[in-house]
Structures are given as C-alpha cells and as structure tokens.
Amino acid sequence: MTEPIREPGSPTMGDFLEYRSFHGTLRGPTYAVWAIARTGLGLLFRRKLFWGLYLMGLILFFLYFFGQYLLVWAGSQDLGQSIRVGPFARIPRKELIDNLRTMLKMDGSPPMFHNFFQTQGSIVMVLFALAGAQLVGNDFRFRSFPFYFSKPIGPLHYFLGKGLAAAVLLNLLTTIPALILFFQAWFLGDWSWNVAKMKLLFSILGYGAVLTWGLVPLLLASASGLTRTIPIAMFWIFCFLFLRGISEGLVDRLGYSPNWKTIDLWNDLGLIGSQILGMGPEPKNRNTNPDFGFALGLVLVIPILSLAYLRLRLSKVEVLR
C-alpha cells in the first residue's frame, strides 16, 4: 500500500505528541495561591447575578457618599440665613446642617464607619451564599481537586487561595467603600492630616481585618460541608438573623446574662470593631452588650475551628490521602 499523500506543513500525530520544553519562568508553589484566587474570582465575576448583588450592596455606600457631599454643599450656601422652626423659633442654617450631619452620622466620624460596616451585614450574608458555592462547594460536588492537586501544592495553598478570593469579595463590600468614604470626608474637610485622622484610617483597615478573620474561614468551612447554594444561604441566615433574634430575646426580653449575645457573631465582630474605632458602647446598649473578653474569645476560636473542619474535609479527598 502506498502511504497517503500529506500536504506540506500539515501536522501529524507525532507533531502533537512531540515533547516541547517549557520556556517560561519556573515559579514555586507559592504562586499557586494567586492562581487559585484568580480562578475563583473569575468564576464569580463572569456571573451577572454577582454584579447585581454587588450593586445592591453599594446602595448604602452611595447614600453616604452623596449624603456627605450634599450636606457639605448645603452648609456652604448662605450660612448667615436662618430657617424658621415653628411659629417663633429660627435656627441658623449652618447650625441646622451641622446637626443633621451629626444625627445622620454623615460627618466622617468613627460612628459613621461603624454604622456602615454593621449595616453591610445583610448583603454580605447574601453574597457569601453565592460565593461559597462557587469558590468551595462546587469543588466538593464535582470533585475538582485533581485539577488543583495535580500540581505540587498542598492543602495550605488551597486554603490561602480560596481565602484570598473570599477576602477580596468581603472587602469589596466593606473596607474599600469605607476607605473611599474616609478620603471623601478628608477631601470635603480641611485637607489636613493629624493623629486622629491617621488613627481613624488604620482603624478602618483594622475593622476590615477583623471581619476578614472572623468570616472568611467560616465561609470556607460551611461551603465545604454544605456545598450547594440554598443550604449555604440557610446557614448564613441562621448565623446573621436567627441567632441574633435568639440572643436579643434571651437578653432584652427574658433578662438573661448579656453574655448570651456572644452567639451572634456579627454583633461580636461589631463590638470588637467599635473598640478598634475608639468607640464605647452606646448608652442604650451599655447594659446589654456582652463582655468584651467573651466576644473576643469567640471571634478567635470560631475561625480556628472552621479551618480545622475544612482540613478534615480535605483529608477525605482521594488525591490527598
């Protein structure tokens, strides 16, 4: 038999199976952390649902952003005029605007940032339900671990990569918008730097670090055990809403010890964050807040237990046995 005529330049099976050496830069397994995080974020950023939820989460940010600007602008208009309040009283416009900024917490003060962080809890809960299934849950459902561990990396690189992706999502909703509000308040103010402003800037970063430590390991652990979006969403509803209702019922209505409020993790994180911002407890909550040591201990222990559970789940993966 005659061999088939092959056109010049057409590839053969030998061309595909021929060994081709790698000419790029060889890097260690540490770089896999960024690769895992980039892959996880790419899966989320390609979904329209994520961007819809993210824009919903920025509604409060836009409220503070434009509210600060409008109140400063209104305070700079005709400051000598007064506004009638009631049939006899008149209040200078500047004093009224300053009082509104203080009451609405749109003055760039620590209470403003504390309120912003605390109010973002609802959208964080919703977004974590989606992110948990995409980042970790699907790896267990569809057994994607040979894709990761075919390379010379270990569970630690997987932890760090997935944790980095979850931390980016969390801080996109909390710390980064808070920093934008901080610099906006500085821009609209006197443009001066002092010790108080530097302390506030680092306090915002510290608050974001506390949220990252307290929530990201719990996200990875819950997603590894529940894997699907609906069960993960129910878990976060249980943590953010159900436990809060139980703690308030036990303490505020039944008169139990305020330390029962430590079962509300978001309240514990807010209590620690308020201390970082240099704020004391509000007068109305002074007698119902849990002991700071209890809250701090819980925030330290829960992430460690979450990481231990995630390591246990990974030990059952066949490629890691």
N, C-alpha and C positions, 0 to 999 in steps of 0.2 A: 504494500500500500504506500501510496505517496503521501508525504506529510502535507498538511493543509498549508496553503499559501498564507503567510502572515504579512500584513501590510507593514511597511517600515514605521517604527515609532509606536505601534500598538502594544500595550502592556500584556504580559503573560503572567501565569500563576506564580512563576518563580520571581517575578519582579515584586509581587505583593509580599511573598514570604521571605524575601531577602532581608537580612539583618541590616538595620540602619542605626548607626551610633547616634547617641544624644549629643547635640552640640550646644545646648543651653547651659545655664548656670546651675550647678548642683547645689541644693539647699537642704538644710537639716529638717527633721520632722516638726520643728517649732513653727515653721511657715505653714504647716497644715492647719494651724488654729485659724489663721486668717482665711484660708481657702474654705474651711468648713463654715465659718461665719458668713463669708461672702455668698456661698451657695445657698445657705438658709435664707438670708435676706433677699436674694434674688428670687427665690420661690414666692416670697410674700409680696415683694414689690411688683411682681407681674400680675397680681390679682387686683381687680377693680374694687372688690369688696374691702380690701385692706385700705385703699386710698379713701373710700367713702367713710369708713370708720375713723380713719385718721383725721379727716377734715371735720368730722363731728367732734372729735376730741379737741380741736383747736378753737371751738366756738367760745369757750371761756377765755382762752388766750386773746382772741380778737376783742372780746368785751373789755378786758383790762387794757389792752393796747390802745384802742381808740378812746376808751373812757379816760385814761390818763391824759391823752392829748387834748381831748375836748374840754376837760376840766381846767387844765393849764391855760388853754386858749381863752376860755370864758373868764378866767380870773384876770387876764391881762387886758380886758376890754372895759374901758370906762370905770376904773377902780373907784373913782370918787363918788359915783352914784350909789344910791341906796334903793332897796326894794321894800315895798310895803308888805308887812306881815300882820294880818288882822286889821281891825279898824283904826288902831292908834300907833302901833309899833312900826318902826322902819329899821332895817338891818343893812349895813354896808355890803355892797355886792362882793367885795373881796373876802370879807369875813364869812359870808354865806357859802361861797365856793370852797373856801378852806375847810369849813365844817363838813360840807358834802364829801370832799376828798377823804377826810378822816373817817367819817361814818361808813362810806363805801369801801374803805381800805384800798384806795387808788392813789396812794401817796408815796409809793416806793419804800414803805416801811417793812420791817420783818413780819408784822401780822398780814400784810398783803400777800407775801410769798407763802406764808403758812396756809392761808386760805386757798391760794391757788393750788398748792400741792395736794391739800386734803380733798378739794373738790374734784380733782382729776381721777379719783379712785374709781368712779363708775366706768369711765371709758377705758381705764387700764384693765379692769375686770373683763370687759367685752373683748378688747384686743388680745388679751392673753389667752382667751379661749380659742381664738383663731390661730394665734401664733404657736400655741402649744402643740396643736395637732400637726401643723406644717413643719415645725422645727424638729420635734422629737417623736410625736405619736406615730407619724407615718413610717418612721424608721423601724419601729417595732411591728407595726401592722404589716408592712410589705417586705420586711426582712432585708433592709437595705444595708446592713452592716458590712457585708463583704465589700461593698463599694468603698467604705471608709477604711476598713482594716486590711484591705489588700496592700496598702502602703505600710511602711514601717512606722506606724504611730500606735499609741496606746490609748486606754480609756481617758487619761488625763487630757490629751489633746482634744478628744471628743467633748469632754466637759467644757474645756475652755472655749472651743469654737462655738458650740451651741449657746453657752452662757454669754459670750460676747455678742452674738446676734440678738439674744433676748435683752441684753443690757442696752444695746443701741435702740431697740424699739421702745423700751421703757423711758429712756432719757429723751427720745424724740418727743414724747408726750409731756414730760415733766421738767427735767433740768434745763434743756435747751430753750424752750419757751420762757422759763423763768429767767434765764440769763438775758434773753432779748428784752424782757420787761425791765430788768435791772439797768441795762445800758440805755434803754429809752428814758427811764426816770433820771439817770445821770445826764443825758443829753438835754432833757427838758428843764433840768435844775440849773445849778450854778457852775457846772463843769469843773468842779474842784474835787480833789481826792483827799481823803483824810482816813484816819484809822478806822472810824466807824464804817465807812463805805467799803474799805478793803475787808474788814471783818464780815460784813454782810455778803460780799461776793464769795468768800471762802465758805461761809455758812450755807449758801445756796448749793455750792458744789458738795459740801458735806451731807446735806439733806438728800441730794440725789444719790450719793454713795450709800447712804443708809437704806434707801428704797431699793437700790440695786442688790445689795447684800441680802435684804430681807425677802425679796420677792422672786429673784431670778432662780435661785436653787429650788424654791418651791414650785416654780413653773416647770422646770425640767423634770422634777420627781413626779409631779402629778400627771404630766403628759406621758411619761414613760409607763405609768401604771394604767391610765385610763384610755390613752391613745386616740380616741375619737373626739370630735369637736363638741358634741352635745354633753357627754359625761364631763369633759373638762370645763365646759361652761357652768354646769351644775355645781362642780366643785368650787369654782370661784364665787358663784352666787352664795354658796354655803359659807365661805370664808368672809366675804365682804358684807353680806346682808343678813344672813340668818344668825351668825354668831354675834353680830352687832346687836340685833334685836334681842337675843337671849341675854347678853350682858347688860343692856340697858334695863330690861325687865327685872333682872335679879337685883341690880344695884339701885336704880332710880325708883322702882315701884315696890319691890319687896324688902328693900333695906339691907341687902346682904353686903358683905365687905366689898369696898371698891376694887380690891384685887381681882375680883371676878371679871372685871373689864379687860384683863390681860388676854382673855380668849379671843378678843377682837384684835387681830394682827394689825389691821390698818390703823386702829386707834393707838396701838403701841408704837408703830412707826411714826405717827404724828406727834406723840408725846416726846419721843426722842428727837424728832426734827425740831420741835418747838424749843427744846433745850439748846440745840445747836444754833438756832437763830437768836438765842438770848432772850427768849420769851418765858415768862412764868405762866402758870395755869390761869385761865380766866376765872374771875371771881365766882361766876355761877357754877363752874365745874371744879372748883378747888376741893370740895369735899367728896366728889365722886370720881376723881381721877385715881387710877391705881398707883401703887408705889412705883417710883421710877426704877428701882432695882429689879422688881419683878418684870416690868416691861422690857428692860434691857436684857435680862437673862433669857427671856423667851425669844427675843429677836436674835440673840446669839446662838441659841440651841436649835431652833427650828431649821435654819439653813444647813447646819451640820448634819442633822438627822435626814434632811432631804437629800443631801449629797451621798450619805451612806446608803439610803434606799436606792438611789439611782445607780450606785456602784453595784449593789446587789442585783438589780435588774440586768445590768450589763454582764454580770458574771454568768448569767444563764444563756447568753448569746453563744451560739455554737462556735463561731470563729474565735471566741475569746477563751474558750475552755482550755 
